Each structure stands twice: as C-alpha cells, then as structure tokens.
Amino acid sequence: MFNNSISRINNSSDMANMRLEDKTAIVTGGGKGIGASICNAFANEGAKVIVADIDIESADMHAEKLKQKGMEVVSTKVDVTDPESINSMVQTVLKDYGQIDVLVNNAGARIIKGLMQHSLDDWNQMIQINLTAPFICSQAVIPHMIKHNRGTIINIASIASFMGRPNRCAYVAAKTGILGLTRSMAADLAGKNIRVNAIAPGMIASPFNQSFAQSSDTGPAWAQENLIGRWGQPVDIAGAAVFLASEESSFMTGTEIKIEGGWLGARSRSGEVPLWD
Ligand SMILES: NC(=O)c1ccc[n+]([C@@H]2O[C@H](COP(=O)([O-])OP(=O)(O)OC[C@H]3O[C@@H](n4cnc5c(N)ncnc54)[C@H](O)[C@@H]3O)[C@@H](O)[C@H]2O)c1
C-alpha cells in the first residue's frame, strides 16, 4: 500500500535528544496544511511517520520531501470516512512497523452554509469526517496500543469546539463533539497507558482557509481580531502536537490545548483599544 520506501537517518548524532525516537505515528490528512506540518515536526523529532491522506498526490509529495532530508516517512492513501480503508491502513502499518504509538486524527472538512441550507447529507458528511472518523480511526489502533501498553491519540478540534459560529452548524456540532469524545476515550483508556488529548486551532492559513486568508477583505481584517494580530500558520500547531505525542505531556489526558492567538480568551469591542498613554 505504501508508495514510498523507507529511508533511514544515517547520522547517529542526529538522533540524540529526539523527543519521538522509537515512535511510529499516523497523521491523517497529513498531505497538506496542519497535518503536513505535524508530519514535519514528528519526523524531525525522530518518529517514523505515516502521511495518510485521501489526496495521495499531496501525501506522496510531502513524504518524498521529508525522505529527501533523511527522515523516515511513508505515504499512504486513506479515506477516514471508510472503515475498510482505515483498517487496511492500520494492518499495513502494523505489518511494516509492528507498532503504532501515536495517532493524530487531523483530517477534517468544513461546509459553510446557512442553518436552513444545510441538507441532511451536509450534516451527515460533517459529522462523519470530523467526529465519526476520529472515533473509527481510534478504535482501529487502540487494540494494538493496549497490546504494547502505550499510545497517545491527538484529536484536532477547533475554536468552533468552544463557541457557536454562523453558517457552520454541522461543523461546530462535530467539533464540539470531538472534545466529548476526547474526554470519554481518555476515561475509557485509564490505566492502559494511552492518553487522549485535543488541540484546538484558531484561524490557521492552511489550504482550508486559503480563500479567507488571501482575500483583501478578510485576510488583514481577521488577522487583527486576535491578540497576537496575525493569522496562525500550520507550524504554530505542530509544536503542541509533538508535546502531546511525547512523554513531556505524560500527566495530561482528556484535555485540550487552544492555539488561537488569544481569540477565545479576550477580544476588543469595535473601536476599543488598550490605553497606554
Ligand atoms: N485551518 C484552520 O483554520 C483550522 C482551524 C481549526 C481547526 N482546523 C482543523 O484542523 C484540521 C486540519 O485542517 P487544515 O486546515 O490543515 O485543512 P486542509 O484542508 O488544509 O487539509 C486537510 C487534509 O485532510 C485531507 N482529507 C480530507 N478528507 C479526507 C478523508 N476523507 N480522508 C483522509 N484525508 C482527508 C485533505 O486531503 C487535506 O490534505 C481539520 O480537522 C480542521 O477542521 C483547522
């Protein structure tokens, strides 16, 4: 199933102090955007990385780029809305590596439509990819994590997990649900040395948000809405994913990290600026 062979890091001094050495990680939606950046960061920290994406061309290209740098990365095609496709990916990873230590449930999609314009099919699609898929992918890897007595699962949530947003009712419902799933899985996996956490990104200039980030209206205007004053980049999410995948976060489970430039923490009303003079 894998489209690329594995290339090994030759320089053993490069392996010193790597935070994910000896870990095998699957990143769904790893071909582009936030997932691609997480793949970079994981591989950079010594993990064997499976770039799993429905868009196999992007996954292949990304894996190839990392392999050229001597990293241990392979690409695979998966449709996270299809249980058979997920099982086939998991079986192949187990056959090739014998273990899965980290699963990042990152693949996601968003429909922007009015409340009454959302069809039942729109609703089902949003729940399927953003909530059901992380559940099925997790169920597929958990038996192997239990067998190896270790694992971490990272679900990519959203600022939409914490607040209503107009024209995204199904996406918001699914992203709110992913926090419940994160907490419940953490509880179910207590005592198994498997931790489950979420990352909630804010406005990130990935392909997902390209049209908003590049628009002369929303690009600069939305950048000013958070406390940092810029759009987030995919790389802004990757460090937290490394942290949650590593032993540095060994006392964290059932919780989430928000990375949104302070957008949820505090916002100014129109015309309101901090007074310094
Ligand atoms: N970009 C943002 O501002 C933002 C904010 C909050 C949360 N998120 C979440 O972060 C995650 C990644 O978003 P992104 O911005 O990188 O999106 P993106 O659209 O840039 O990339 C998503 C990747 O997932 C893949 N994918 C889509 N459907 C798939 C399927 N059925 N099976 C396998 N792979 C599939 C795509 O091919 C793509 O490579 C998503 O869960 C998204 O909801 C993004």
The ligand as a Tripos MOL2 file, in Angstrom:
@<TRIPOS>MOLECULE
LIG
   44    48     1     0     0
SMALL
NO_CHARGES

@<TRIPOS>ATOM
      1 N1         -7.2000   25.8460    9.2210 N.am      1 LIG1
      2 C1         -7.8660   26.2540   10.2550 C.2       1 LIG1
      3 O1         -8.0360   27.4790   10.4720 O.2       1 LIG1
      4 C2         -8.4190   25.2730   11.2610 C.ar      1 LIG1
      5 C3         -8.9680   25.8010   12.4290 C.ar      1 LIG1
      6 C4         -9.4870   24.9210   13.3670 C.ar      1 LIG1
      7 C5         -9.4470   23.5690   13.1530 C.ar      1 LIG1
      8 N2         -8.9240   23.0710   11.9960 N.ar      1 LIG1
      9 C6         -8.9020   21.6240   11.8280 C.3       1 LIG1
     10 O2         -7.5740   21.1950   11.5790 O.3       1 LIG1
     11 C7         -7.6090   20.0140   10.7760 C.3       1 LIG1
     12 C8         -6.7000   20.1960    9.5730 C.3       1 LIG1
     13 O3         -7.1550   21.3350    8.8740 O.3       1 LIG1
     14 P1         -6.2960   22.0600    7.7330 P.3       1 LIG1
     15 O4         -6.5580   23.4920    7.9170 O.co2     1 LIG1
     16 O5         -4.9200   21.5630    7.6810 O.co2     1 LIG1
     17 O6         -7.1440   21.5380    6.4690 O.3       1 LIG1
     18 P2         -6.6910   21.3200    4.9400 P.3       1 LIG1
     19 O7         -7.9550   21.2820    4.1660 O.co2     1 LIG1
     20 O8         -5.6780   22.3330    4.6120 O.co2     1 LIG1
     21 O9         -6.0560   19.8540    4.9660 O.3       1 LIG1
     22 C9         -6.8500   18.7470    5.3110 C.3       1 LIG1
     23 C10        -6.2370   17.4800    4.7700 C.3       1 LIG1
     24 O10        -7.1470   16.3900    5.0720 O.3       1 LIG1
     25 C11        -7.2800   15.5850    3.9100 C.3       1 LIG1
     26 N3         -8.5730   14.8920    3.9220 N.ar      1 LIG1
     27 C12        -9.7900   15.4170    3.6620 C.ar      1 LIG1
     28 N4        -10.7320   14.4670    3.6830 N.ar      1 LIG1
     29 C13       -10.1040   13.3040    3.9680 C.ar      1 LIG1
     30 C14       -10.5420   11.9600    4.1140 C.ar      1 LIG1
     31 N5        -11.8320   11.6220    3.9600 N.pl3     1 LIG1
     32 N6         -9.6290   11.0100    4.4090 N.ar      1 LIG1
     33 C15        -8.3130   11.3360    4.5520 C.ar      1 LIG1
     34 N7         -7.8420   12.5820    4.4150 N.ar      1 LIG1
     35 C16        -8.7240   13.5630    4.1180 C.ar      1 LIG1
     36 C17        -7.1540   16.5660    2.7430 C.3       1 LIG1
     37 O11        -6.8290   15.9050    1.5350 O.3       1 LIG1
     38 C18        -6.0590   17.5010    3.2500 C.3       1 LIG1
     39 O12        -4.7690   17.0330    2.8820 O.3       1 LIG1
     40 C19        -9.0800   19.7840   10.4210 C.3       1 LIG1
     41 O13        -9.6200   18.8280   11.3150 O.3       1 LIG1
     42 C20        -9.7170   21.1390   10.6550 C.3       1 LIG1
     43 O14       -11.0750   21.0480   10.9690 O.3       1 LIG1
     44 C21        -8.4020   23.9010   11.0370 C.ar      1 LIG1
@<TRIPOS>BOND
     1     1     2 1
     2     2     3 2
     3     2     4 1
     4     4     5 ar
     5     4    44 ar
     6     5     6 ar
     7     6     7 ar
     8     7     8 ar
     9     8     9 1
    10     8    44 ar
    11     9    10 1
    12     9    42 1
    13    10    11 1
    14    11    12 1
    15    11    40 1
    16    12    13 1
    17    13    14 1
    18    14    15 2
    19    14    16 1
    20    14    17 1
    21    17    18 1
    22    18    19 2
    23    18    20 1
    24    18    21 1
    25    21    22 1
    26    22    23 1
    27    23    24 1
    28    23    38 1
    29    24    25 1
    30    25    26 1
    31    25    36 1
    32    26    27 ar
    33    26    35 ar
    34    27    28 ar
    35    28    29 ar
    36    29    30 ar
    37    29    35 ar
    38    30    31 1
    39    30    32 ar
    40    32    33 ar
    41    33    34 ar
    42    34    35 ar
    43    36    37 1
    44    36    38 1
    45    38    39 1
    46    40    41 1
    47    40    42 1
    48    42    43 1
@<TRIPOS>SUBSTRUCTURE
     1 LIG1         1 GROUP 0 **** ****
